């Protein structure tokens, strides 16, 4: 998938996601996009929390081919 994310970068992602959520919640009630922005911010927060708490995925070893499925 990619390289592992450092702890500092994970903390930054979490901080940004919290800021997005606070911004979306402070939008006026009449704003048409308020609910959509809140949903997007909550999704971003869940993603940031998952990357913060979950183990880093290890990349596949280079040169190691995948096994083909029999059909």
C-alpha positions in Angstrom: 0.0 0.0 0.0 2.8 2.4 0.9 5.3 3.2 3.5 4.5 3.3 7.2 3.4 6.6 8.6 5.5 8.1 11.4 3.9 8.8 14.8 4.3 12.6 14.3 2.5 12.5 11.0 -0.3 10.4 12.6 -0.7 13.0 15.3 -0.9 15.8 12.7 -3.6 13.9 10.8 -5.6 13.5 14.0 -5.2 17.2 14.9 -6.4 18.3 11.4 -9.4 16.0 11.5 -10.4 17.4 14.9 -10.1 20.9 13.5 -12.2 20.0 10.5 -14.9 18.6 12.7 -14.9 21.7 15.0 -15.1 24.0 12.0 -18.0 22.0 10.5 -19.9 22.0 13.8 -19.5 25.8 14.1 -21.1 26.5 10.7 -24.5 28.2 10.9 -27.6 26.0 11.1 -29.0 27.4 7.8 -25.9 26.3 5.8 -27.0 23.8 3.1 -23.7 21.9 3.2 -23.3 21.8 7.0 -24.5 18.2 7.5 -22.3 17.0 4.6 -19.3 18.7 6.0 -19.9 17.2 9.4 -20.2 13.7 7.9 -17.0 14.2 5.9 -15.2 15.5 9.0 -16.3 12.6 11.1 -15.2 10.2 8.5 -11.8 11.9 8.3 -11.6 11.7 12.1 -12.3 7.9 12.0 -9.6 7.4 9.4 -7.1 9.4 11.5 -8.0 7.4 14.6 -7.6 4.2 12.7 -4.2 5.2 11.4 -3.2 6.3 14.9 -4.2 3.1 16.7 -3.7 0.5 14.1 -0.5 -1.2 13.4 1.5 -0.1 10.4 1.0 -2.4 7.4 4.2 -4.1 6.2 4.9 -3.8 2.5 5.3 -6.9 0.4 8.8 -8.1 -0.1 10.2 -6.9 -3.5 10.6 -9.6 -6.1 8.1 -11.9 -4.4 5.4 -12.8 -6.9 1.8 -13.4 -5.9 0.4 -16.9 -6.3 -2.1 -17.3 -9.1 -5.5 -18.7 -8.2 -6.6 -21.9 -9.8 -9.8 -21.5 -11.9 
